[in-house]
Amino acid sequence: MKPLIKKLVEAFGPSGHEHEVRDLVRAEIRNLPDYVSVDPLGNLIAGMKKQSKTGKKVMLMAHMDEIGVIASHVDERGFVRFRPIGGVFPIYSVGGRVRFANGKLGVIGAEAKREDLGRVPTLDELYIDVGATSKSDCPVKVGDVACFHRPMEELGNRVIAKSLDDRIGVAILIEVMRTLKRTPHEVIFVFSVQEEVGPRGAGTAAFGVEAEIGIAVDVTGTGDTPNGHRMEVALGGGPAIKVRDAGMLSDPRLVRLLSQRAQEAKLKSQLEILEGGTTDAYVFQVTRGGVPSGCVSIPTRHIHSSSEVVDMGDVEGTVKLLVETLQKPIELE
């Protein structure tokens, strides 16, 4: 999967500008689903038709977008001020490189005197240096969008990259589609847009799909770093089956089903209770008359930095868990 992951994470795709990622996904899944469509908001929807009268209509969703920045002002010396697209944290931003849609690169600097170097600046104190000497020769204009720019690297069985949130989920859905040879269910794979700015694509896609069961595939934080969050999720512990986050309570029947499927397949898994943040699942849970919903999360360190980290064992385990679940009848009891 690593070549696929590399291709996806290094693509350009801040919220609202997911077309490059969508084209990559469409190419990767060619000839796999029974039908493919793109809705007006830009969600890519690919379906495998039901093979049994008793099968359910199951929706899997992962978002294609990533955090980024948008140019808000260019000063007379050619320095670019910006506003965040999604959860951009100053502590991860200073010294970071960004790439605009036109290919121009820049580095994020901070207004700082020597006595301020130990202080984390605010976003308002940051700017982008694009190598310009004046406003007239600046290659960036107000409204231009950029993503963080850094190639994928490997640390043994672990991967470091920007935009693993949630291109790793996108890669998993593609791999599930490749692996799933037979299923009694109609399985709808949704590659959604604009999750990082409030799960907008998820709402429109879920409303149109009208699934009987919904499962998001996204990242979650970990509790295995020094003085980190106190949560029972760790890299290498297997896929994390969400119980609760700041936006939703997973359907307990779906939590039990996913846990049972992991046990039957002898897969490592862990339960996730996330203090802050949420996923696309919270939106489609309350779509139309309500959809039994849950989420399978990939443990990830340094979320919303340009060096997010995942363990390939967790990634591969998530693929196996979803395939194991979709190959068998689903009864929520």
Sine and cosine of phi, psi and omega as CSV:
sin_phi,cos_phi,sin_psi,cos_psi,sin_omega,cos_omega
0.00,0.00,-0.30,0.95,-0.14,-0.99
-0.87,0.50,-0.65,0.76,0.06,-1.00
-0.87,0.50,-0.62,0.78,0.05,-1.00
-0.90,0.43,-0.71,0.70,0.00,-1.00
-0.87,0.49,-0.70,0.71,0.00,-1.00
-0.86,0.52,-0.71,0.71,0.00,-1.00
-0.87,0.49,-0.66,0.75,-0.06,-1.00
-0.96,0.29,-0.73,0.68,-0.10,-0.99
-0.94,0.34,-0.45,0.89,-0.02,-1.00
-1.00,0.04,-0.04,1.00,0.04,-1.00
-0.97,0.24,0.34,-0.94,0.03,-1.00
-1.00,0.00,0.80,-0.60,-0.02,-1.00
-0.19,-0.98,0.80,0.60,0.12,-0.99
-0.88,0.47,0.33,-0.94,-0.02,-1.00
-0.77,0.63,0.74,-0.67,-0.01,-1.00
1.00,0.06,-0.08,1.00,-0.03,-1.00
-0.69,-0.72,0.78,0.63,-0.13,-0.99
-1.00,-0.03,0.12,0.99,-0.17,-0.99
-0.86,0.50,-0.60,0.80,-0.01,-1.00
-0.91,0.42,-0.67,0.74,0.03,-1.00
-0.92,0.39,-0.68,0.74,0.01,-1.00
-0.87,0.50,-0.65,0.76,0.03,-1.00
-0.91,0.42,-0.61,0.79,0.04,-1.00
-0.90,0.43,-0.69,0.72,0.00,-1.00
-0.89,0.45,-0.72,0.69,-0.01,-1.00
-0.84,0.54,-0.65,0.76,0.02,-1.00
-0.92,0.38,-0.62,0.79,-0.04,-1.00
-0.94,0.34,-0.50,0.86,-0.08,-1.00
-0.98,-0.19,0.16,0.99,-0.02,-1.00
-0.80,0.60,0.77,-0.63,0.03,-1.00
0.96,0.27,0.06,1.00,0.02,-1.00
-1.00,0.01,-0.79,0.61,-0.02,-1.00
-0.99,0.13,0.22,-0.98,0.06,-1.00
-0.99,0.17,-0.43,0.90,0.05,-1.00
-0.42,-0.91,0.44,-0.90,0.01,-1.00
-0.66,-0.75,0.66,-0.75,0.08,-1.00
-0.54,-0.84,0.28,-0.96,0.10,-1.00
-0.82,-0.58,0.82,-0.57,-0.04,-1.00
-0.99,0.11,0.12,-0.99,-0.10,-1.00
-0.86,0.51,-0.44,0.90,0.01,-1.00
-0.99,0.11,-0.27,0.96,0.04,-1.00
0.93,-0.38,0.02,1.00,0.08,-1.00
-0.91,0.42,0.69,-0.72,0.10,-0.99
-1.00,-0.08,0.83,-0.56,-0.08,-1.00
-0.85,-0.52,0.85,-0.53,-0.03,-1.00
-0.78,-0.62,0.77,-0.64,-0.11,-0.99
-0.84,-0.54,0.58,-0.82,0.16,-0.99
-0.93,-0.38,0.83,-0.56,-0.14,-0.99
-0.94,0.35,0.44,-0.90,0.00,-1.00
-0.90,0.44,0.66,-0.75,0.01,-1.00
-0.92,-0.38,0.12,0.99,0.02,-1.00
-0.49,-0.87,0.59,-0.81,0.01,-1.00
-0.90,0.43,-0.44,0.90,-0.04,-1.00
-1.00,-0.02,-0.02,1.00,-0.03,-1.00
-0.94,0.35,0.39,-0.92,0.02,-1.00
-0.99,-0.14,0.26,-0.97,0.14,-0.99
-0.99,-0.13,0.97,-0.25,-0.14,-0.99
-0.94,-0.35,0.77,-0.64,0.03,-1.00
-0.95,-0.32,0.81,-0.59,0.16,-0.99
-0.96,-0.29,0.68,-0.74,-0.08,-1.00
-0.67,-0.74,0.71,-0.70,0.14,-0.99
-0.66,-0.75,0.60,-0.80,-0.07,-1.00
-1.00,-0.08,0.61,-0.79,-0.07,-1.00
-1.00,0.06,-0.37,0.93,-0.15,-0.99
-0.99,0.15,0.25,-0.97,0.04,-1.00
-0.71,-0.70,0.24,-0.97,0.11,-0.99
-0.93,0.38,0.32,-0.95,0.02,-1.00
-0.21,-0.98,-0.25,-0.97,0.02,-1.00
-0.69,-0.72,0.38,-0.93,0.04,-1.00
-0.76,-0.65,0.76,-0.65,-0.03,-1.00
-0.91,0.41,0.79,-0.62,-0.03,-1.00
-0.91,-0.40,-0.30,0.95,-0.02,-1.00
-0.26,-0.97,0.61,-0.79,0.11,-0.99
-0.86,-0.51,0.85,-0.52,-0.04,-1.00
-1.00,0.08,0.02,-1.00,-0.12,-0.99
-0.91,0.41,-0.34,0.94,0.02,-1.00
-1.00,-0.09,0.02,1.00,0.06,-1.00
1.00,0.00,0.17,0.99,0.08,-1.00
-0.99,0.12,0.64,-0.77,-0.13,-0.99
-0.96,-0.26,0.84,-0.55,0.17,-0.99
-1.00,0.02,0.38,-0.92,-0.11,-0.99
-0.53,-0.85,0.29,-0.96,0.15,-0.99
-0.87,-0.49,0.45,-0.89,-0.05,-1.00
-0.98,0.22,0.50,-0.87,0.24,-0.97
-0.92,-0.38,0.98,-0.21,-0.08,-1.00
1.00,0.08,-0.30,-0.95,-0.13,-0.99
-0.99,0.11,0.98,0.19,0.05,-1.00
-1.00,-0.02,0.84,-0.54,-0.06,-1.00
-0.97,-0.23,0.78,-0.62,0.01,-1.00
-0.83,0.56,-0.59,0.81,-0.06,-1.00
-0.88,0.47,-0.47,0.88,0.03,-1.00
-1.00,-0.07,-0.12,0.99,-0.22,-0.98
-1.00,-0.07,-0.62,0.78,-0.11,-0.99
-0.87,0.49,0.80,-0.59,-0.04,-1.00
1.00,0.09,-0.11,0.99,0.03,-1.00
-0.95,0.30,0.49,-0.87,0.04,-1.00
-0.98,-0.18,0.58,-0.82,0.04,-1.00
-0.80,-0.60,0.45,-0.90,0.05,-1.00
-0.80,-0.59,0.81,-0.59,0.03,-1.00
-0.99,0.10,0.26,-0.97,-0.05,-1.00
-0.87,0.50,-0.47,0.88,0.01,-1.00
-0.99,0.11,0.10,1.00,0.05,-1.00
1.00,-0.04,-0.16,0.99,-0.02,-1.00
-0.94,0.35,0.65,-0.76,-0.01,-1.00
-0.97,-0.23,0.40,-0.91,0.08,-1.00
-0.46,-0.89,0.28,-0.96,0.06,-1.00
-0.84,-0.54,0.65,-0.76,-0.03,-1.00
-1.00,0.07,0.83,-0.55,0.06,-1.00
-0.91,-0.42,0.12,-0.99,-0.03,-1.00
-0.75,-0.67,0.60,-0.80,0.18,-0.98
-0.93,0.37,0.94,-0.35,-0.06,-1.00
-0.44,-0.90,0.78,-0.63,0.20,-0.98
-1.00,0.04,0.24,-0.97,-0.07,-1.00
-0.82,0.57,-0.62,0.78,-0.03,-1.00
-0.95,0.31,-0.20,0.98,-0.01,-1.00
-0.99,-0.13,-0.01,1.00,-0.16,-0.99
-0.91,0.42,-0.35,0.94,0.03,-1.00
-1.00,0.00,0.05,1.00,-0.05,-1.00
-0.96,-0.28,0.65,-0.76,0.09,-1.00
-0.97,0.24,0.85,-0.53,-0.02,-1.00
-0.96,0.27,0.22,-0.98,0.15,-0.99
-1.00,0.03,0.24,-0.97,0.04,-1.00
-0.87,0.50,-0.56,0.83,-0.01,-1.00
-0.91,0.41,-0.33,0.95,-0.01,-1.00
-1.00,-0.06,0.03,1.00,-0.03,-1.00
-0.99,-0.16,0.42,-0.91,0.05,-1.00
-0.53,-0.85,0.22,-0.98,0.04,-1.00
-0.91,-0.41,0.79,-0.61,0.06,-1.00
-0.99,-0.11,0.93,-0.37,-0.03,-1.00
-0.96,-0.27,0.21,0.98,0.03,-1.00
1.00,0.10,0.13,0.99,0.00,-1.00
-0.98,0.19,0.39,-0.92,0.07,-1.00
-0.94,-0.34,-0.20,0.98,0.02,-1.00
-0.38,-0.93,0.21,-0.98,0.01,-1.00
-0.89,0.46,-0.58,0.82,-0.08,-1.00
-0.94,0.34,-0.47,0.88,0.00,-1.00
-0.97,-0.23,0.22,0.98,0.05,-1.00
-0.96,0.29,0.79,-0.61,-0.03,-1.00
-0.98,0.18,0.03,1.00,-0.04,-1.00
-0.88,-0.48,0.64,-0.77,0.04,-1.00
-0.84,-0.55,0.27,-0.96,0.00,-1.00
-0.83,0.55,0.73,-0.68,-0.02,-1.00
0.99,-0.14,-0.22,0.97,0.05,-1.00
-0.94,0.34,0.59,-0.80,-0.10,-0.99
-0.92,-0.39,0.60,-0.80,0.02,-1.00
-0.71,-0.70,0.44,-0.90,0.16,-0.99
-0.91,-0.41,0.28,-0.96,0.09,-1.00
-0.94,0.34,0.50,-0.87,-0.20,-0.98
-0.80,-0.59,0.93,-0.37,0.06,-1.00
-0.27,-0.96,0.72,-0.69,0.00,-1.00
-0.96,0.29,0.40,-0.92,0.07,-1.00
-0.95,0.32,0.62,-0.78,0.07,-1.00
-0.77,-0.63,0.30,-0.95,0.02,-1.00
-0.87,-0.49,0.66,-0.75,0.13,-0.99
-0.86,-0.52,1.00,0.10,-0.09,-1.00
0.88,0.47,-0.86,-0.50,-0.02,-1.00
-1.00,-0.02,0.22,0.98,0.02,-1.00
-0.91,-0.42,0.50,-0.87,-0.07,-1.00
-0.89,-0.46,0.69,-0.72,0.05,-1.00
-0.89,-0.45,0.78,-0.62,-0.01,-1.00
-0.23,-0.97,0.31,-0.95,0.24,-0.97
-0.99,0.17,0.35,-0.94,0.12,-0.99
0.87,0.48,0.33,0.94,0.20,-0.98
-0.86,0.51,-0.44,0.90,0.20,-0.98
-1.00,0.04,0.99,-0.17,0.02,1.00
-0.80,-0.61,0.63,0.78,0.04,-1.00
-0.91,0.41,-0.38,0.92,0.07,-1.00
-0.92,0.38,-0.58,0.81,0.09,-1.00
-0.91,0.41,-0.63,0.77,0.05,-1.00
-0.88,0.48,-0.71,0.70,0.02,-1.00
-0.88,0.48,-0.64,0.77,0.01,-1.00
-0.90,0.44,-0.70,0.72,0.03,-1.00
-0.88,0.47,-0.64,0.76,0.04,-1.00
-0.89,0.46,-0.69,0.72,-0.02,-1.00
-0.92,0.38,-0.59,0.81,0.08,-1.00
-0.88,0.47,-0.68,0.73,0.01,-1.00
-0.89,0.46,-0.61,0.79,0.02,-1.00
-0.94,0.35,-0.56,0.83,-0.13,-0.99
-1.00,0.05,-0.50,0.86,-0.13,-0.99
-0.97,0.24,0.99,-0.15,-0.06,-1.00
-0.99,0.11,-0.66,0.76,0.00,-1.00
-0.67,-0.74,0.65,-0.76,0.06,-1.00
-0.49,-0.87,0.63,-0.78,0.06,-1.00
-0.97,0.24,-0.14,0.99,-0.15,-0.99
-0.98,-0.20,0.36,-0.93,0.27,-0.96
-1.00,0.08,0.88,-0.48,-0.06,-1.00
-0.93,-0.37,0.85,-0.53,-0.01,-1.00
-0.95,-0.30,0.89,-0.47,0.04,-1.00
-0.99,-0.11,0.87,-0.49,0.00,-1.00
-0.92,-0.40,0.84,-0.55,0.10,-1.00
-0.97,-0.26,0.98,-0.20,-0.26,-0.97
-1.00,-0.05,0.25,-0.97,-0.02,-1.00
-0.90,-0.43,0.35,-0.94,0.21,-0.98
0.85,0.52,0.56,0.83,0.07,-1.00
-0.95,0.32,-0.59,0.81,-0.11,-0.99
-0.93,0.36,-0.27,0.96,0.02,-1.00
-0.94,-0.34,0.35,0.94,-0.07,-1.00
0.95,-0.30,0.87,-0.48,-0.25,-0.97
-0.86,0.52,0.96,0.28,-0.10,-1.00
-0.97,0.23,-0.71,0.70,0.01,-1.00
-0.89,0.46,-0.58,0.81,-0.02,-1.00
-0.87,0.49,-0.63,0.78,-0.03,-1.00
-0.91,0.42,-0.73,0.68,-0.03,-1.00
-0.94,0.35,-0.64,0.77,-0.01,-1.00
-0.91,0.41,-0.73,0.68,-0.03,-1.00
-0.90,0.44,-0.60,0.80,0.02,-1.00
-0.89,0.46,-0.65,0.76,-0.03,-1.00
-0.97,0.23,-0.56,0.83,-0.07,-1.00
-0.96,0.28,-0.62,0.78,-0.03,-1.00
0.84,0.54,0.81,0.59,-0.02,-1.00
-0.96,0.27,0.35,-0.94,0.12,-0.99
-1.00,-0.01,-0.42,0.91,0.03,-1.00
-0.61,-0.80,0.66,-0.76,0.03,-1.00
-0.79,-0.61,0.72,-0.70,0.04,-1.00
-0.75,-0.66,0.87,-0.50,0.12,-0.99
-1.00,0.05,0.49,-0.87,0.11,-0.99
-0.83,-0.56,0.93,-0.37,-0.11,-0.99
-0.53,-0.85,0.00,-1.00,0.00,-1.00
-1.00,-0.06,0.28,-0.96,0.14,-0.99
-0.60,-0.80,0.37,-0.93,0.05,-1.00
-0.95,0.30,0.06,-1.00,-0.02,-1.00
-0.78,-0.62,0.30,-0.95,0.06,-1.00
-0.92,-0.40,0.43,0.90,-0.13,-0.99
-0.93,-0.37,0.31,0.95,0.04,-1.00
-0.95,-0.31,0.35,-0.94,-0.04,-1.00
-0.84,0.55,0.82,-0.58,0.01,-1.00
0.81,0.59,0.53,0.85,-0.01,-1.00
-0.99,0.10,-0.20,-0.98,0.03,-1.00
-0.88,0.48,0.56,-0.83,0.09,-1.00
-1.00,0.04,1.00,-0.01,0.06,-1.00
-0.58,-0.82,0.49,-0.87,-0.10,-0.99
-1.00,0.01,0.79,0.62,0.08,-1.00
-0.76,-0.65,0.73,-0.68,-0.02,-1.00
-0.65,-0.76,0.50,-0.87,0.13,-0.99
-0.87,0.49,0.70,-0.72,0.01,-1.00
1.00,0.04,-0.04,1.00,-0.01,-1.00
-1.00,0.03,0.01,1.00,-0.01,-1.00
0.99,-0.13,0.13,-0.99,0.04,-1.00
-0.83,0.55,0.60,-0.80,-0.01,-1.00
-0.98,-0.18,0.88,-0.48,0.01,-1.00
-1.00,0.02,0.91,-0.42,-0.12,-0.99
-0.94,0.34,0.73,-0.68,0.13,-0.99
-0.97,-0.23,-0.67,0.74,-0.06,-1.00
-0.38,-0.93,0.56,-0.83,0.25,-0.97
-0.65,-0.76,-0.20,-0.98,-0.09,-1.00
-0.95,0.32,-0.23,0.97,-0.05,-1.00
-0.93,-0.37,-0.30,0.95,-0.13,-0.99
-0.41,-0.91,0.33,-0.94,0.26,-0.97
-0.93,-0.37,0.85,-0.52,0.02,-1.00
-0.90,0.44,0.49,-0.87,0.08,-1.00
-0.89,0.47,0.87,-0.50,-0.07,-1.00
-0.84,0.53,-0.51,0.86,0.01,-1.00
-0.92,0.40,-0.59,0.81,0.01,-1.00
-0.96,0.28,-0.59,0.80,0.09,-1.00
-0.86,0.50,-0.71,0.70,0.01,-1.00
-0.90,0.44,-0.68,0.73,-0.02,-1.00
-0.88,0.48,-0.75,0.66,-0.03,-1.00
-0.90,0.44,-0.64,0.77,0.03,-1.00
-0.90,0.43,-0.64,0.77,0.02,-1.00
-0.91,0.41,-0.68,0.74,0.01,-1.00
-0.90,0.45,-0.63,0.78,0.04,-1.00
-0.89,0.45,-0.67,0.74,0.00,-1.00
-0.91,0.42,-0.68,0.73,0.00,-1.00
-0.89,0.46,-0.59,0.81,-0.02,-1.00
-1.00,0.01,0.06,1.00,-0.01,-1.00
0.85,0.53,0.68,0.73,0.03,-1.00
-0.98,-0.20,0.63,-0.77,0.15,-0.99
-0.92,0.39,0.62,-0.78,0.10,-0.99
-0.46,-0.89,0.25,-0.97,0.02,-1.00
-0.57,-0.82,0.37,-0.93,0.01,-1.00
-0.99,-0.13,0.65,-0.76,-0.07,-1.00
-0.92,-0.39,0.82,-0.57,0.21,-0.98
-0.84,-0.55,0.95,-0.33,-0.14,-0.99
-0.97,-0.22,0.80,-0.60,-0.04,-1.00
-0.94,0.35,-0.75,0.67,-0.06,-1.00
-0.80,-0.60,0.49,-0.87,0.00,-1.00
1.00,-0.04,0.30,-0.95,0.02,-1.00
-0.42,-0.91,-0.11,-0.99,-0.07,-1.00
-0.72,-0.70,-0.01,-1.00,0.08,-1.00
-0.83,0.56,-0.44,0.90,-0.10,-0.99
-0.87,0.50,-0.53,0.85,-0.07,-1.00
-0.93,0.36,-0.43,0.90,0.02,-1.00
-0.98,0.21,-0.76,0.65,-0.06,-1.00
-0.97,0.25,-0.23,0.97,0.11,-0.99
-0.88,0.47,-0.55,0.84,-0.05,-1.00
-0.94,-0.33,0.31,0.95,0.04,-1.00
-0.97,0.23,0.61,-0.80,-0.03,-1.00
0.76,0.66,-0.83,-0.56,-0.02,-1.00
-1.00,0.06,0.07,1.00,-0.03,-1.00
0.96,-0.28,0.66,-0.75,-0.02,-1.00
-0.79,-0.61,0.82,-0.58,0.12,-0.99
-0.84,0.54,0.87,-0.48,-0.19,-0.98
-0.71,-0.71,0.44,-0.90,0.08,-1.00
-0.42,-0.91,-0.15,-0.99,-0.04,-1.00
-0.49,-0.87,0.67,-0.74,0.19,-0.98
-0.96,-0.29,0.86,-0.51,-0.12,-0.99
-0.95,-0.32,0.54,-0.84,0.07,-1.00
-0.98,-0.19,0.89,-0.46,0.02,-1.00
-0.83,0.56,0.76,-0.65,-0.12,-0.99
-0.61,-0.79,0.75,-0.66,0.09,-1.00
-1.00,-0.08,0.48,-0.88,0.12,-0.99
0.88,0.48,0.68,0.73,-0.03,-1.00
-0.87,0.48,0.63,-0.77,-0.02,-1.00
0.93,0.37,0.40,0.92,0.25,-0.97
-0.95,-0.32,0.08,-1.00,0.06,-1.00
-1.00,0.02,0.16,0.99,0.05,-1.00
-0.71,-0.70,0.84,0.54,0.10,-1.00
-0.94,0.34,0.49,-0.87,-0.09,-1.00
-0.76,-0.65,0.76,-0.65,0.13,-0.99
-0.77,-0.64,0.33,-0.94,0.04,-1.00
-0.97,-0.24,0.77,-0.64,-0.07,-1.00
-0.91,0.42,-0.44,0.90,0.08,-1.00
-0.89,0.46,-0.63,0.77,0.05,-1.00
-0.93,0.38,-0.63,0.78,0.01,-1.00
-0.90,0.44,-0.77,0.64,-0.01,-1.00
-0.91,0.41,-0.58,0.82,0.05,-1.00
-0.90,0.43,-0.58,0.82,0.04,-1.00
-0.91,0.40,-0.66,0.75,0.06,-1.00
-0.86,0.51,-0.75,0.66,-0.04,-1.00
-0.89,0.45,-0.64,0.77,0.00,-1.00
-0.90,0.44,-0.69,0.72,-0.02,-1.00
-0.93,0.36,-0.65,0.76,0.03,-1.00
-0.90,0.44,-0.70,0.71,0.03,-1.00
-0.85,0.52,-0.65,0.76,-0.02,-1.00
-0.93,0.36,-0.65,0.76,-0.10,-0.99
-0.99,0.15,-0.32,0.95,0.00,-1.00
-0.98,0.22,-0.31,0.95,-0.10,-1.00
-0.93,-0.37,0.30,-0.95,0.10,-0.99
-0.86,0.50,0.53,-0.85,0.03,-1.00
-0.88,-0.48,0.89,-0.46,0.10,-1.00
-0.80,-0.60,0.87,-0.50,0.01,-1.00
-1.00,-0.02,0.91,-0.41,-0.08,-1.00
-0.81,-0.59,0.00,0.00,0.00,0.00
